[in-house]
Amino acid sequence: MEAVTLDTNVFVNVKNEERPFFEHSKKLLDLIDDGKLKAIVPSLVIAEMCVGYLLHEDEEGMRAFVFHIAGSPHYRVVQVDLEVAVLGARIRAETGARLPDALIAASAVVGGAEALVTHDEEMKKVSKFVRVLTAEEALALLG
């Protein structure tokens, strides 16, 4: 695998040290930071992460997160543009997935990701459009 799209919960697992997903999510992010894997990050994921930081009045944490993603050559942000919006609508209509999940899946497809990494069981609905894996499954495929 060369590139994966990351769902918000992968970042949240690491930020909040959420078990049982923390270890695998952390290893996956470390591989990305080390340049061994590319990550596609939907702009919607960045917005969701920023909401969490702002709700906890952590402006500094939010800025550090945004600067890390924006400043790393191993992360590529995919915007919700016309192509993503139309594909997201199709994914939503065909799968019944929530619109934010459909837009994240559409970002994965448009961004050329080989898989969408998430711990959200609801995301399995979009597997017709993009391969859905947990961080543990993605790590196993990477060897």
N, CA, C and O atoms as a GROMACS GRO file, in nm:
protein
  572
    1MET      N    1   0.083  -0.118   0.000
    1MET     CA    2   0.000   0.000   0.000
    1MET      C    3   0.088   0.124   0.000
    1MET      O    4   0.186   0.133   0.074
    2GLU      N    5   0.051   0.218  -0.084
    2GLU     CA    6   0.127   0.342  -0.092
    2GLU      C    7   0.060   0.457  -0.019
    2GLU      O    8   0.128   0.542   0.040
    3ALA      N    9  -0.075   0.460  -0.022
    3ALA     CA   10  -0.147   0.573   0.039
    3ALA      C   11  -0.278   0.526   0.098
    3ALA      O   12  -0.350   0.445   0.041
    4VAL      N   13  -0.307   0.581   0.215
    4VAL     CA   14  -0.434   0.554   0.282
    4VAL      C   15  -0.501   0.686   0.318
    4VAL      O   16  -0.434   0.788   0.335
    5THR      N   17  -0.632   0.683   0.327
    5THR     CA   18  -0.705   0.798   0.378
    5THR      C   19  -0.734   0.770   0.524
    5THR      O   20  -0.771   0.659   0.562
    6LEU      N   21  -0.718   0.872   0.606
    6LEU     CA   22  -0.739   0.858   0.750
    6LEU      C   23  -0.870   0.922   0.791
    6LEU      O   24  -0.899   1.037   0.758
    7ASP      N   25  -0.950   0.846   0.865
    7ASP     CA   26  -1.071   0.898   0.924
    7ASP      C   27  -1.033   0.972   1.052
    7ASP      O   28  -0.925   0.951   1.108
    8THR      N   29  -1.121   1.058   1.097
    8THR     CA   30  -1.095   1.140   1.215
    8THR      C   31  -1.057   1.055   1.336
    8THR      O   32  -0.969   1.092   1.413
    9ASN      N   33  -1.124   0.941   1.352
    9ASN     CA   34  -1.103   0.864   1.474
    9ASN      C   35  -0.961   0.810   1.488
    9ASN      O   36  -0.919   0.780   1.600
   10VAL      N   37  -0.887   0.796   1.379
   10VAL     CA   38  -0.748   0.751   1.389
   10VAL      C   39  -0.666   0.856   1.464
   10VAL      O   40  -0.587   0.823   1.552
   11PHE      N   41  -0.686   0.982   1.429
   11PHE     CA   42  -0.616   1.091   1.498
   11PHE      C   43  -0.664   1.103   1.643
   11PHE      O   44  -0.584   1.124   1.734
   12VAL      N   45  -0.794   1.090   1.664
   12VAL     CA   46  -0.852   1.101   1.799
   12VAL      C   47  -0.800   0.988   1.888
   12VAL      O   48  -0.771   1.010   2.006
   13ASN      N   49  -0.790   0.867   1.832
   13ASN     CA   50  -0.736   0.754   1.910
   13ASN      C   51  -0.600   0.786   1.968
   13ASN      O   52  -0.570   0.753   2.082
   14VAL      N   53  -0.516   0.850   1.887
   14VAL     CA   54  -0.381   0.882   1.932
   14VAL      C   55  -0.382   1.002   2.026
   14VAL      O   56  -0.320   0.998   2.132
   15LYS      N   57  -0.453   1.106   1.988
   15LYS     CA   58  -0.458   1.227   2.072
   15LYS      C   59  -0.506   1.195   2.212
   15LYS      O   60  -0.451   1.245   2.310
   16ASN      N   61  -0.609   1.111   2.224
   16ASN     CA   62  -0.670   1.080   2.353
   16ASN      C   63  -0.623   0.948   2.412
   16ASN      O   64  -0.674   0.904   2.516
   17GLU      N   65  -0.526   0.884   2.346
   17GLU     CA   66  -0.474   0.753   2.389
   17GLU      C   67  -0.588   0.655   2.415
   17GLU      O   68  -0.592   0.589   2.519
   18GLU      N   69  -0.680   0.648   2.320
   18GLU     CA   70  -0.799   0.562   2.334
   18GLU      C   71  -0.765   0.416   2.307
   18GLU      O   72  -0.714   0.381   2.200
   19ARG      N   73  -0.793   0.335   2.404
   19ARG     CA   74  -0.774   0.191   2.391
   19ARG      C   75  -0.904   0.130   2.341
   19ARG      O   76  -1.010   0.182   2.377
   20PRO      N   77  -0.904   0.027   2.262
   20PRO     CA   78  -0.789  -0.057   2.226
   20PRO      C   79  -0.718  -0.012   2.097
   20PRO      O   80  -0.629  -0.082   2.050
   21PHE      N   81  -0.757   0.101   2.041
   21PHE     CA   82  -0.707   0.138   1.908
   21PHE      C   83  -0.579   0.222   1.910
   21PHE      O   84  -0.515   0.238   1.806
   22PHE      N   85  -0.541   0.274   2.026
   22PHE     CA   86  -0.428   0.366   2.034
   22PHE      C   87  -0.301   0.310   1.970
   22PHE      O   88  -0.241   0.377   1.886
   23GLU      N   89  -0.260   0.191   2.009
   23GLU     CA   90  -0.131   0.138   1.964
   23GLU      C   91  -0.123   0.127   1.812
   23GLU      O   92  -0.025   0.170   1.752
   24HIS      N   93  -0.226   0.071   1.750
   24HIS     CA   94  -0.224   0.052   1.605
   24HIS      C   95  -0.235   0.186   1.531
   24HIS      O   96  -0.166   0.208   1.431
   25SER      N   97  -0.320   0.275   1.581
   25SER     CA   98  -0.332   0.406   1.519
   25SER      C   99  -0.200   0.482   1.529
   25SER      O  100  -0.158   0.547   1.433
   26LYS      N  101  -0.136   0.475   1.644
   26LYS     CA  102  -0.007   0.543   1.665
   26LYS      C  103   0.100   0.488   1.570
   26LYS      O  104   0.175   0.564   1.510
   27LYS      N  105   0.106   0.355   1.557
   27LYS     CA  106   0.204   0.294   1.466
   27LYS      C  107   0.180   0.339   1.323
   27LYS      O  108   0.275   0.366   1.249
   28LEU      N  109   0.054   0.348   1.284
   28LEU     CA  110   0.022   0.392   1.149
   28LEU      C  111   0.064   0.536   1.126
   28LEU      O  112   0.125   0.568   1.024
   29LEU      N  113   0.034   0.624   1.221
   29LEU     CA  114   0.075   0.764   1.208
   29LEU      C  115   0.227   0.777   1.210
   29LEU      O  116   0.282   0.862   1.140
   30ASP      N  117   0.295   0.694   1.289
   30ASP     CA  118   0.442   0.696   1.290
   30ASP      C  119   0.498   0.656   1.154
   30ASP      O  120   0.596   0.716   1.108
   31LEU      N  121   0.438   0.556   1.090
   31LEU     CA  122   0.484   0.515   0.956
   31LEU      C  123   0.468   0.630   0.856
   31LEU      O  124   0.554   0.652   0.771
   32ILE      N  125   0.359   0.703   0.869
   32ILE     CA  126   0.336   0.819   0.782
   32ILE      C  127   0.440   0.926   0.810
   32ILE      O  128   0.502   0.979   0.718
   33ASP      N  129   0.459   0.958   0.937
   33ASP     CA  130   0.556   1.062   0.973
   33ASP      C  131   0.698   1.023   0.930
   33ASP      O  132   0.780   1.110   0.900
   34ASP      N  133   0.727   0.893   0.928
   34ASP     CA  134   0.859   0.846   0.887
   34ASP      C  135   0.873   0.835   0.735
   34ASP      O  136   0.980   0.799   0.685
   35GLY      N  137   0.766   0.865   0.661
   35GLY     CA  138   0.770   0.862   0.515
   35GLY      C  139   0.757   0.725   0.453
   35GLY      O  140   0.786   0.707   0.335
   36LYS      N  141   0.712   0.627   0.531
   36LYS     CA  142   0.697   0.491   0.480
   36LYS      C  143   0.559   0.465   0.421
   36LYS      O  144   0.533   0.359   0.364
   37LEU      N  145   0.471   0.563   0.436
   37LEU     CA  146   0.334   0.553   0.387
   37LEU      C  147   0.284   0.696   0.367
   37LEU      O  148   0.318   0.786   0.444
   38LYS      N  149   0.205   0.716   0.264
   38LYS     CA  150   0.143   0.847   0.239
   38LYS      C  151   0.002   0.846   0.297
   38LYS      O  152  -0.066   0.743   0.299
   39ALA      N  153  -0.041   0.962   0.342
   39ALA     CA  154  -0.176   0.976   0.397
   39ALA      C  155  -0.252   1.084   0.323
   39ALA      O  156  -0.200   1.192   0.296
   40ILE      N  157  -0.373   1.052   0.291
   40ILE     CA  158  -0.466   1.148   0.234
   40ILE      C  159  -0.560   1.187   0.346
   40ILE      O  160  -0.622   1.101   0.409
   41VAL      N  161  -0.571   1.316   0.371
   41VAL     CA  162  -0.655   1.364   0.481
   41VAL      C  163  -0.764   1.453   0.422
   41VAL      O  164  -0.736   1.560   0.370
   42PRO      N  165  -0.889   1.407   0.430
   42PRO     CA  166  -0.998   1.492   0.383
   42PRO      C  167  -1.006   1.621   0.466
   42PRO      O  168  -0.985   1.618   0.587
   43SER      N  169  -1.036   1.732   0.400
   43SER     CA  170  -1.048   1.858   0.473
   43SER      C  171  -1.155   1.848   0.581
   43SER      O  172  -1.147   1.916   0.683
   44LEU      N  173  -1.255   1.764   0.561
   44LEU     CA  174  -1.358   1.742   0.661
   44LEU      C  175  -1.300   1.684   0.790
   44LEU      O  176  -1.344   1.718   0.899
   45VAL      N  177  -1.202   1.596   0.778
   45VAL     CA  178  -1.135   1.538   0.895
   45VAL      C  179  -1.062   1.647   0.973
   45VAL      O  180  -1.065   1.649   1.096
   46ILE      N  181  -0.998   1.737   0.901
   46ILE     CA  182  -0.930   1.847   0.969
   46ILE      C  183  -1.031   1.933   1.044
   46ILE      O  184  -1.007   1.973   1.158
   47ALA      N  185  -1.145   1.962   0.981
   47ALA     CA  186  -1.249   2.041   1.047
   47ALA      C  187  -1.300   1.970   1.172
   47ALA      O  188  -1.318   2.033   1.276
   48GLU      N  189  -1.323   1.839   1.163
   48GLU     CA  190  -1.371   1.764   1.280
   48GLU      C  191  -1.268   1.766   1.392
   48GLU      O  192  -1.305   1.781   1.509
   49MET      N  193  -1.141   1.751   1.359
   49MET     CA  194  -1.037   1.757   1.462
   49MET      C  195  -1.031   1.895   1.525
   49MET      O  196  -1.018   1.907   1.647
   50CYS      N  197  -1.041   1.999   1.444
   50CYS     CA  198  -1.036   2.136   1.497
   50CYS      C  199  -1.152   2.162   1.592
   50CYS      O  200  -1.135   2.230   1.693
   51VAL      N  201  -1.270   2.110   1.562
   51VAL     CA  202  -1.384   2.125   1.653
   51VAL      C  203  -1.348   2.067   1.790
   51VAL      O  204  -1.374   2.130   1.892
   52GLY      N  205  -1.290   1.949   1.792
   52GLY     CA  206  -1.252   1.887   1.919
   52GLY      C  207  -1.155   1.973   1.998
   52GLY      O  208  -1.172   1.993   2.118
   53TYR      N  209  -1.054   2.023   1.929
   53TYR     CA  210  -0.957   2.110   1.998
   53TYR      C  211  -1.026   2.236   2.052
   53TYR      O  212  -1.002   2.276   2.166
   54LEU      N  213  -1.112   2.296   1.971
   54LEU     CA  214  -1.179   2.420   2.012
   54LEU      C  215  -1.275   2.396   2.128
   54LEU      O  216  -1.286   2.480   2.218
   55LEU      N  217  -1.346   2.283   2.127
   55LEU     CA  218  -1.437   2.252   2.237
   55LEU      C  219  -1.362   2.237   2.369
   55LEU      O  220  -1.418   2.262   2.476
   56HIS      N  221  -1.236   2.197   2.360
   56HIS     CA  222  -1.152   2.184   2.479
   56HIS      C  223  -1.063   2.306   2.500
   56HIS      O  224  -0.969   2.303   2.580
   57GLU      N  225  -1.094   2.413   2.428
   57GLU     CA  226  -1.021   2.540   2.438
   57GLU      C  227  -0.870   2.520   2.424
   57GLU      O  228  -0.790   2.577   2.498
   58ASP      N  229  -0.833   2.436   2.326
   58ASP     CA  230  -0.693   2.405   2.302
   58ASP      C  231  -0.649   2.459   2.166
   58ASP      O  232  -0.624   2.384   2.071
   59GLU      N  233  -0.642   2.592   2.158
   59GLU     CA  234  -0.600   2.658   2.034
   59GLU      C  235  -0.458   2.615   1.993
   59GLU      O  236  -0.430   2.595   1.875
   60GLU      N  237  -0.370   2.603   2.092
   60GLU     CA  238  -0.232   2.565   2.064
   60GLU      C  239  -0.226   2.424   2.004
   60GLU      O  240  -0.153   2.401   1.907
   61GLY      N  241  -0.301   2.332   2.061
   61GLY     CA  242  -0.305   2.196   2.008
   61GLY      C  243  -0.360   2.193   1.867
   61GLY      O  244  -0.311   2.120   1.781
   62MET      N  245  -0.464   2.274   1.844
   62MET     CA  246  -0.523   2.281   1.711
   62MET      C  247  -0.421   2.332   1.609
   62MET      O  248  -0.405   2.275   1.502
   63ARG      N  249  -0.353   2.439   1.644
   63ARG     CA  250  -0.253   2.494   1.552
   63ARG      C  251  -0.141   2.392   1.525
   63ARG      O  252  -0.097   2.378   1.412
   64ALA      N  253  -0.097   2.324   1.628
   64ALA     CA  254   0.009   2.223   1.611
   64ALA      C  255  -0.038   2.112   1.517
   64ALA      O  256   0.037   2.067   1.431
   65PHE      N  257  -0.162   2.067   1.534
   65PHE     CA  258  -0.217   1.963   1.448
   65PHE      C  259  -0.222   2.011   1.302
   65PHE      O  260  -0.174   1.942   1.212
   66VAL      N  261  -0.279   2.128   1.281
   66VAL     CA  262  -0.293   2.181   1.145
   66VAL      C  263  -0.157   2.203   1.081
   66VAL      O  264  -0.137   2.167   0.965
   67PHE      N  265  -0.064   2.261   1.154
   67PHE     CA  266   0.070   2.285   1.099
   67PHE      C  267   0.142   2.154   1.069
   67PHE      O  268   0.216   2.146   0.971
   68HIS      N  269   0.121   2.053   1.152
   68HIS     CA  270   0.184   1.923   1.127
   68HIS      C  271   0.134   1.864   0.996
   68HIS      O  272   0.214   1.818   0.914
   69ILE      N  273   0.003   1.865   0.977
   69ILE     CA  274  -0.054   1.809   0.854
   69ILE      C  275  -0.010   1.892   0.733
   69ILE      O  276   0.035   1.837   0.632
   70ALA      N  277  -0.023   2.023   0.744
   70ALA     CA  278   0.009   2.112   0.631
   70ALA      C  279   0.159   2.113   0.599
   70ALA      O  280   0.197   2.133   0.484
   71GLY      N  281   0.243   2.093   0.699
   71GLY     CA  282   0.386   2.105   0.679
   71GLY      C  283   0.457   1.976   0.645
   71GLY      O  284   0.577   1.977   0.616
   72SER      N  285   0.386   1.865   0.648
   72SER     CA  286   0.450   1.736   0.621
   72SER      C  287   0.433   1.697   0.474
   72SER      O  288   0.324   1.708   0.419
   73PRO      N  289   0.539   1.651   0.412
   73PRO     CA  290   0.527   1.604   0.273
   73PRO      C  291   0.456   1.469   0.263
   73PRO      O  292   0.426   1.422   0.153
   74HIS      N  293   0.428   1.407   0.376
   74HIS     CA  294   0.368   1.274   0.376
   74HIS      C  295   0.216   1.276   0.389
   74HIS      O  296   0.150   1.173   0.379
   75TYR      N  297   0.161   1.395   0.413
   75TYR     CA  298   0.016   1.413   0.422
   75TYR      C  299  -0.029   1.501   0.305
   75TYR      O  300   0.035   1.600   0.272
   76ARG      N  301  -0.140   1.463   0.244
   76ARG     CA  302  -0.199   1.546   0.139
   76ARG      C  303  -0.345   1.570   0.174
   76ARG      O  304  -0.421   1.475   0.195
   77VAL      N  305  -0.383   1.694   0.180
   77VAL     CA  306  -0.520   1.731   0.214
   77VAL      C  307  -0.603   1.732   0.086
   77VAL      O  308  -0.564   1.792  -0.014
   78VAL      N  309  -0.718   1.665   0.090
   78VAL     CA  310  -0.812   1.665  -0.022
   78VAL      C  311  -0.930   1.752   0.018
   78VAL      O  312  -0.999   1.725   0.116
   79GLN      N  313  -0.953   1.856  -0.061
   79GLN     CA  314  -1.062   1.949  -0.035
   79GLN      C  315  -1.196   1.892  -0.082
   79GLN      O  316  -1.200   1.805  -0.170
   80VAL      N  317  -1.303   1.940  -0.024
   80VAL     CA  318  -1.436   1.904  -0.073
   80VAL      C  319  -1.465   1.998  -0.189
   80VAL      O  320  -1.521   2.107  -0.171
   81ASP      N  321  -1.426   1.955  -0.308
   81ASP     CA  322  -1.452   2.032  -0.429
   81ASP      C  323  -1.573   1.972  -0.500
   81ASP      O  324  -1.641   1.886  -0.443
   82LEU      N  325  -1.599   2.015  -0.620
   82LEU     CA  326  -1.717   1.968  -0.694
   82LEU      C  327  -1.714   1.817  -0.715
   82LEU      O  328  -1.815   1.750  -0.697
   83GLU      N  329  -1.598   1.763  -0.753
   83GLU     CA  330  -1.586   1.620  -0.778
   83GLU      C  331  -1.613   1.539  -0.650
   83GLU      O  332  -1.686   1.440  -0.654
   84VAL      N  333  -1.555   1.581  -0.540
   84VAL     CA  334  -1.576   1.512  -0.412
   84VAL      C  335  -1.722   1.525  -0.369
   84VAL      O  336  -1.781   1.428  -0.321
   85ALA      N  337  -1.780   1.643  -0.386
   85ALA     CA  338  -1.918   1.665  -0.346
   85ALA      C  339  -2.015   1.576  -0.423
   85ALA      O  340  -2.104   1.515  -0.364
   86VAL      N  341  -1.997   1.567  -0.554
   86VAL     CA  342  -2.087   1.486  -0.637
   86VAL      C  343  -2.069   1.336  -0.605
   86VAL      O  344  -2.167   1.263  -0.592
   87LEU      N  345  -1.945   1.292  -0.593
   87LEU     CA  346  -1.922   1.152  -0.558
   87LEU      C  347  -1.973   1.123  -0.418
   87LEU      O  348  -2.030   1.016  -0.394
   88GLY      N  349  -1.953   1.215  -0.326
   88GLY     CA  350  -2.005   1.198  -0.190
   88GLY      C  351  -2.156   1.182  -0.190
   88GLY      O  352  -2.210   1.099  -0.116
   89ALA      N  353  -2.223   1.261  -0.271
   89ALA     CA  354  -2.369   1.249  -0.282
   89ALA      C  355  -2.408   1.111  -0.334
   89ALA      O  356  -2.502   1.050  -0.285
   90ARG      N  357  -2.335   1.062  -0.435
   90ARG     CA  358  -2.363   0.928  -0.490
   90ARG      C  359  -2.341   0.821  -0.383
   90ARG      O  360  -2.423   0.730  -0.368
   91ILE      N  361  -2.230   0.831  -0.310
   91ILE     CA  362  -2.201   0.732  -0.205
   91ILE      C  363  -2.311   0.735  -0.100
   91ILE      O  364  -2.357   0.630  -0.055
   92ARG      N  365  -2.352   0.854  -0.059
   92ARG     CA  366  -2.460   0.869   0.040
   92ARG      C  367  -2.589   0.806  -0.011
   92ARG      O  368  -2.656   0.732   0.062
   93ALA      N  369  -2.625   0.835  -0.136
   93ALA     CA  370  -2.750   0.784  -0.192
   93ALA      C  371  -2.748   0.633  -0.208
   93ALA      O  372  -2.849   0.567  -0.185
   94GLU      N  373  -2.634   0.578  -0.248
   94GLU     CA  374  -2.627   0.434  -0.275
   94GLU      C  375  -2.604   0.348  -0.152
   94GLU      O  376  -2.638   0.229  -0.153
   95THR      N  377  -2.547   0.406  -0.047
   95THR     CA  378  -2.510   0.323   0.068
   95THR      C  379  -2.586   0.356   0.195
   95THR      O  380  -2.592   0.274   0.287
   96GLY      N  381  -2.645   0.473   0.201
   96GLY     CA  382  -2.712   0.515   0.324
   96GLY      C  383  -2.616   0.565   0.430
   96GLY      O  384  -2.656   0.589   0.543
   97ALA      N  385  -2.489   0.580   0.393
   97ALA     CA  386  -2.391   0.633   0.488
   97ALA      C  387  -2.424   0.778   0.520
   97ALA      O  388  -2.486   0.848   0.440
   98ARG      N  389  -2.384   0.822   0.639
   98ARG     CA  390  -2.401   0.963   0.674
   98ARG      C  391  -2.321   1.048   0.575
   98ARG      O  392  -2.218   1.004   0.524
   99LEU      N  393  -2.370   1.169   0.549
   99LEU     CA  394  -2.304   1.254   0.450
   99LEU      C  395  -2.157   1.282   0.485
   99LEU      O  396  -2.074   1.275   0.395
  100PRO      N  397  -2.122   1.313   0.610
  100PRO     CA  398  -1.978   1.333   0.638
  100PRO      C  399  -1.895   1.209   0.605
  100PRO      O  400  -1.785   1.221   0.551
  101ASP      N  401  -1.946   1.091   0.637
  101ASP     CA  402  -1.874   0.967   0.604
  101ASP      C  403  -1.863   0.948   0.453
  101ASP      O  404  -1.759   0.906   0.402
  102ALA      N  405  -1.970   0.980   0.382
  102ALA     CA  406  -1.969   0.968   0.236
  102ALA      C  407  -1.867   1.065   0.175
  102ALA      O  408  -1.800   1.030   0.077
  103LEU      N  409  -1.855   1.184   0.231
  103LEU     CA  410  -1.758   1.281   0.179
  103LEU      C  411  -1.615   1.238   0.210
  103LEU      O  412  -1.524   1.261   0.130
  104ILE      N  413  -1.594   1.175   0.324
  104ILE     CA  414  -1.461   1.122   0.357
  104ILE      C  415  -1.426   1.010   0.260
  104ILE      O  416  -1.313   1.002   0.211
  105ALA      N  417  -1.522   0.921   0.234
  105ALA     CA  418  -1.499   0.813   0.138
  105ALA      C  419  -1.472   0.868  -0.002
  105ALA      O  420  -1.383   0.820  -0.072
  106ALA      N  421  -1.548   0.969  -0.042
  106ALA     CA  422  -1.528   1.030  -0.173
  106ALA      C  423  -1.389   1.093  -0.181
  106ALA      O  424  -1.323   1.084  -0.285
  107SER      N  425  -1.344   1.155  -0.074
  107SER     CA  426  -1.210   1.212  -0.070
  107SER      C  427  -1.105   1.103  -0.088
  107SER      O  428  -1.004   1.125  -0.154
  108ALA      N  429  -1.130   0.987  -0.031
  108ALA     CA  430  -1.037   0.874  -0.046
  108ALA      C  431  -1.030   0.831  -0.192
  108ALA      O  432  -0.921   0.809  -0.246
  109VAL      N  433  -1.144   0.819  -0.255
  109VAL     CA  434  -1.149   0.776  -0.396
  109VAL      C  435  -1.082   0.879  -0.485
  109VAL      O  436  -0.995   0.845  -0.566
  110VAL      N  437  -1.121   1.004  -0.472
  110VAL     CA  438  -1.066   1.111  -0.556
  110VAL      C  439  -0.916   1.128  -0.530
  110VAL      O  440  -0.840   1.156  -0.622
  111GLY      N  441  -0.875   1.111  -0.405
  111GLY     CA  442  -0.734   1.125  -0.370
  111GLY      C  443  -0.648   1.007  -0.410
  111GLY      O  444  -0.525   1.015  -0.403
  112GLY      N  445  -0.710   0.898  -0.454
  112GLY     CA  446  -0.633   0.781  -0.499
  112GLY      C  447  -0.585   0.691  -0.387
  112GLY      O  448  -0.487   0.618  -0.405
  113ALA      N  449  -0.652   0.694  -0.273
  113ALA     CA  450  -0.612   0.608  -0.162
  113ALA      C  451  -0.645   0.462  -0.192
  113ALA      O  452  -0.744   0.432  -0.259
  114GLU      N  453  -0.562   0.374  -0.143
  114GLU     CA  454  -0.587   0.232  -0.159
  114GLU      C  455  -0.680   0.178  -0.052
  114GLU      O  456  -0.737   0.070  -0.067
  115ALA      N  457  -0.695   0.254   0.057
  115ALA     CA  458  -0.784   0.213   0.165
  115ALA      C  459  -0.822   0.334   0.249
  115ALA      O  460  -0.752   0.435   0.251
  116LEU      N  461  -0.933   0.320   0.316
  116LEU     CA  462  -0.979   0.418   0.415
  116LEU      C  463  -0.962   0.353   0.551
  116LEU      O  464  -1.021   0.248   0.578
  117VAL      N  465  -0.882   0.414   0.636
  117VAL     CA  466  -0.854   0.358   0.768
  117VAL      C  467  -0.944   0.426   0.870
  117VAL      O  468  -0.946   0.548   0.883
  118THR      N  469  -1.019   0.343   0.943
  118THR     CA  470  -1.117   0.393   1.039
  118THR      C  471  -1.144   0.287   1.144
  118THR      O  472  -1.114   0.169   1.124
  119HIS      N  473  -1.202   0.330   1.254
  119HIS     CA  474  -1.252   0.237   1.356
  119HIS      C  475  -1.401   0.254   1.374
  119HIS      O  476  -1.458   0.212   1.475
  120ASP      N  477  -1.464   0.316   1.277
  120ASP     CA  478  -1.608   0.341   1.278
  120ASP      C  479  -1.676   0.230   1.198
  120ASP      O  480  -1.660   0.221   1.076
  121GLU      N  481  -1.751   0.147   1.266
  121GLU     CA  482  -1.820   0.034   1.201
  121GLU      C  483  -1.914   0.082   1.090
  121GLU      O  484  -1.934   0.013   0.991
  122GLU      N  485  -1.972   0.200   1.108
  122GLU     CA  486  -2.064   0.255   1.009
  122GLU      C  487  -1.995   0.279   0.874
  122GLU      O  488  -2.061   0.278   0.770
  123MET      N  489  -1.865   0.300   0.876
  123MET     CA  490  -1.792   0.326   0.752
  123MET      C  491  -1.789   0.205   0.659
  123MET      O  492  -1.761   0.219   0.540
  124LYS      N  493  -1.816   0.088   0.713
  124LYS     CA  494  -1.818  -0.031   0.627
  124LYS      C  495  -1.922  -0.018   0.516
  124LYS      O  496  -1.913  -0.085   0.414
  125LYS      N  497  -2.020   0.069   0.538
  125LYS     CA  498  -2.123   0.091   0.435
  125LYS      C  499  -2.062   0.140   0.304
  125LYS      O  500  -2.118   0.114   0.197
  126VAL      N  501  -1.949   0.209   0.309
  126VAL     CA  502  -1.891   0.268   0.189
  126VAL      C  503  -1.794   0.174   0.118
  126VAL      O  504  -1.728   0.215   0.022
  127SER      N  505  -1.783   0.050   0.163
  127SER     CA  506  -1.682  -0.042   0.110
  127SER      C  507  -1.704  -0.078  -0.037
  127SER      O  508  -1.615  -0.134  -0.100
  128LYS      N  509  -1.820  -0.047  -0.091
  128LYS     CA  510  -1.844  -0.065  -0.235
  128LYS      C  511  -1.756   0.031  -0.315
  128LYS      O  512  -1.721   0.003  -0.430
  129PHE      N  513  -1.719   0.143  -0.254
  129PHE     CA  514  -1.645   0.248  -0.323
  129PHE      C  515  -1.496   0.250  -0.289
  129PHE      O  516  -1.413   0.286  -0.372
  130VAL      N  517  -1.464   0.214  -0.165
  130VAL     CA  518  -1.324   0.217  -0.121
  130VAL      C  519  -1.305   0.107  -0.015
  130VAL      O  520  -1.394   0.080   0.065
  131ARG      N  521  -1.189   0.047  -0.017
  131ARG     CA  522  -1.157  -0.057   0.081
  131ARG      C  523  -1.152   0.008   0.220
  131ARG      O  524  -1.086   0.110   0.239
  132VAL      N  525  -1.221  -0.052   0.317
  132VAL     CA  526  -1.227   0.002   0.453
  132VAL      C  527  -1.151  -0.093   0.545
  132VAL      O  528  -1.182  -0.212   0.553
  133LEU      N  529  -1.052  -0.039   0.616
  133LEU     CA  530  -0.968  -0.119   0.705
  133LEU      C  531  -0.955  -0.050   0.840
  133LEU      O  532  -0.966   0.072   0.850
  134THR      N  533  -0.931  -0.129   0.944
  134THR     CA  534  -0.890  -0.072   1.071
  134THR      C  535  -0.740  -0.044   1.063
  134THR      O  536  -0.674  -0.091   0.971
  135ALA      N  537  -0.688   0.030   1.157
  135ALA     CA  538  -0.544   0.055   1.160
  135ALA      C  539  -0.469  -0.077   1.174
  135ALA      O  540  -0.364  -0.096   1.111
  136GLU      N  541  -0.520  -0.167   1.254
  136GLU     CA  542  -0.455  -0.297   1.272
  136GLU      C  543  -0.450  -0.375   1.139
  136GLU      O  544  -0.348  -0.434   1.106
  137GLU      N  545  -0.561  -0.374   1.064
  137GLU     CA  546  -0.564  -0.443   0.934
  137GLU      C  547  -0.469  -0.378   0.836
  137GLU      O  548  -0.401  -0.447   0.760
  138ALA      N  549  -0.463  -0.246   0.836
  138ALA     CA  550  -0.372  -0.175   0.745
  138ALA      C  551  -0.227  -0.210   0.777
  138ALA      O  552  -0.146  -0.233   0.687
  139LEU      N  553  -0.194  -0.212   0.906
  139LEU     CA  554  -0.057  -0.246   0.946
  139LEU      C  555  -0.021  -0.388   0.904
  139LEU      O  556   0.091  -0.413   0.862
  140ALA      N  557  -0.116  -0.480   0.916
  140ALA     CA  558  -0.090  -0.619   0.878
  140ALA      C  559  -0.060  -0.628   0.728
  140ALA      O  560   0.027  -0.705   0.687
  141LEU      N  561  -0.131  -0.552   0.648
  141LEU     CA  562  -0.107  -0.553   0.503
  141LEU      C  563   0.027  -0.490   0.467
  141LEU      O  564   0.089  -0.526   0.367
  142LEU      N  565   0.071  -0.397   0.548
  142LEU     CA  566   0.199  -0.330   0.523
  142LEU      C  567   0.318  -0.416   0.562
  142LEU      O  568   0.431  -0.392   0.520
  143GLY      N  569   0.289  -0.519   0.644
  143GLY     CA  570   0.395  -0.611   0.684
  143GLY      C  571   0.466  -0.559   0.800
  143GLY      O  572   0.559  -0.622   0.850
   0.00000   0.00000   0.00000
